[in-house]
Amino acid sequence: MRVALAQIASTRDIEDNLRTCGQLAESAAEQGAGWVIFPECAPFLGPDRDKLPIAEPLDGPQIQTYQTIARELGVYLTVGSFAETSPDPTRTFNTQIHLTPDGAIAAIYRKIHLFDAKVDGDLTLMESKSVMGGRELVLTDVLLKQEQARVGLTICYDLRFPEIYRELALRGAEMLTVPSAFTLPTGRAHWHTLLRARAIENQCFVLAPNQWGHHYGSRASFGNSVIYDPWGDCLGCLEEGNGVVLADLNLERQREIRQSMPVLTHQRLGLRAPDADEV
Ligand SMILES: O=C(O)CNC(=O)[C@H](CS)NC(=O)CCC(=O)C(=O)O
């Protein structure tokens, strides 16, 4: 199946971001992609204090726009994340939405791990102040040209927590989405290594569209939207600029890899310290 990652540099201008998303989705569909995945915060990327006022429920105008794009182009469309209103009036959810080609919402994943970290000298991000963490792992399906794949959904900083990827793989995931707004300094240091490890250890396709360029203040993202296959090979990467990364995902090759080296069945959990007389 042919998939596309869309790389953008989102700002506080929702209308402009949505227009760019529409153009990139159109370009991906013209090139034969049946599934287009956008980065974290595709419709809006701004400072914490600006998030709450633009937060919307699932049936708000932002998601409606993506539903229209999916329907018009007849593609699966994954909105990496948007600011969803939460039960806490002081915080939003950071929510990924998976849409089917008829525009229906097939899956909703709320980011679990929140990025509270000092990035470098002048940039500290405290995501938990403005975002309420999710508590559920979410899987969904893509069916393209009679090929079906099970997909596990994650977001950005989740990438640093391998246990949820293993859990998704054990629950049947063959592909993992990691839409991100990975920062420039941490991206340079860790992005490709972590993604490639998640792909190899779980024998999954890893689909990771990232924000790139400058957003506001000193906030910049690493770009390098990339697709790794279950062997760890890079199927396509866009270092910078708005654009799409296309790849044909070979599910048959994945089955061969999993058959010849069945790591997911070799896992040994619950090991105990040996008894004294066994040593
Ligand atoms: O805050 C927003 O508006 C949108 N959310 C994000 O951009 C999130 C939380 S600040 N970014 C990350 O998780 C980057 C993780 C990262 O860069 C790393 O793990 O190194």
The ligand as an SDF file (V2000), in Angstrom:
LIG
                    3D

 20 19  0  0  0  0  0  0  0  0999 V2000
    3.0190   21.9750   22.6990 O   0  0  0  0  0  0  0  0  0  0  0  0
    2.4440   21.9500   21.6190 C   0  0  0  0  0  0  0  0  0  0  0  0
    1.8800   22.9280   21.1120 O   0  0  0  0  0  0  0  0  0  0  0  0
    2.4070   20.6910   20.8660 C   0  0  0  0  0  0  0  0  0  0  0  0
    3.0850   19.6730   21.5060 N   0  0  0  0  0  0  0  0  0  0  0  0
    4.3480   19.4350   21.2830 C   0  0  0  0  0  0  0  0  0  0  0  0
    4.9940   20.0430   20.4690 O   0  0  0  0  0  0  0  0  0  0  0  0
    4.9630   18.3630   22.0920 C   0  0  0  0  0  0  0  0  0  0  0  0
    4.8550   18.7630   23.5290 C   0  0  0  0  0  0  0  0  0  0  0  0
    5.5930   20.3100   23.9090 S   0  0  0  0  0  0  0  0  0  0  0  0
    6.3090   18.1430   21.7020 N   0  0  0  0  0  0  0  0  0  0  0  0
    6.9690   17.0480   22.0060 C   0  0  0  0  0  0  0  0  0  0  0  0
    6.4300   16.0980   22.5840 O   0  0  0  0  0  0  0  0  0  0  0  0
    8.4140   17.0300   21.5640 C   0  0  0  0  0  0  0  0  0  0  0  0
    9.1890   15.8700   22.1190 C   0  0  0  0  0  0  0  0  0  0  0  0
   10.6220   16.0020   21.7890 C   0  0  0  0  0  0  0  0  0  0  0  0
   11.0600   16.8630   21.0730 O   0  0  0  0  0  0  0  0  0  0  0  0
   11.5510   15.0280   22.3830 C   0  0  0  0  0  0  0  0  0  0  0  0
   11.1300   13.9990   22.9580 O   0  0  0  0  0  0  0  0  0  0  0  0
   12.7650   15.2550   22.2640 O   0  0  0  0  0  0  0  0  0  0  0  0
  1  2  2  0
  2  3  1  0
  2  4  1  0
  4  5  1  0
  5  6  1  0
  6  7  2  0
  6  8  1  0
  8  9  1  0
  8 11  1  0
  9 10  1  0
 11 12  1  0
 12 13  2  0
 12 14  1  0
 14 15  1  0
 15 16  1  0
 16 17  2  0
 16 18  1  0
 18 19  2  0
 18 20  1  0
M  END
$$$$
